[in-house]
């Protein structure tokens, strides 16, 4: 993995350094990093997998857009990085994700059941790229904004010390069932709202 380019990015949440890293031959293998200007001993990290339906089109059936916004606010305030992975649909890709959404709507399946029906892994994401980014920035101890134990396990296996920081967004009438299924079927850690 190597850094391809970098610039300053002025956002609604603050001014960040924006990095593009190349990890493989496919554009989906590339990693985007938004780094706060504030250097701290134990940075706050968010691993955000792309969610085009929510982050771009503002779909109401998940909390990805709100998690992204909240993460950028926290990282700007506390210091840290947002590692953005082009892994829409929990790594399945946008085409399979949309097929899964269609099955969920037509057959009244939750997200995990829809992926089972499509015979794809419920969450095929790997976190080697994130470990590479943390190594690049010489980070060995993090506060990880997450509700997903797979992310914690994926990072701790490298020897990086992970302190979990919950990132719970109050569910809407449109997202509550999806979030309940993530807790029940995928083991996500929700304590406040779900």
Number of C-alpha atoms within 10 A of each C-alpha: 14 14 15 11 11 14 11 13 15 11 9 9 15 14 15 21 15 18 18 17 19 18 18 12 8 8 10 15 15 21 23 20 22 24 24 25 17 13 11 11 11 18 21 25 27 28 19 22 18 22 25 17 19 17 17 10 10 15 16 15 18 22 23 21 21 17 19 22 13 17 24 26 15 18 25 22 15 16 20 28 28 22 21 19 23 21 22 21 25 19 20 19 15 18 11 17 21 15 14 25 20 14 19 17 13 9 11 12 18 21 24 21 18 23 23 14 12 15 9 14 13 19 14 11 18 14 17 14 18 21 19 16 20 19 13 12 10 9 16 17 18 22 17 24 26 24 20 18 13 17 20 19 12 16 20 16 12 14 10 17 17 19 16 18 15 16 20 19 17 12 18 13 8 13 15 17 17 17 24 18 18 20 17 12 14 17 14 17 17 18 10 10 11 16
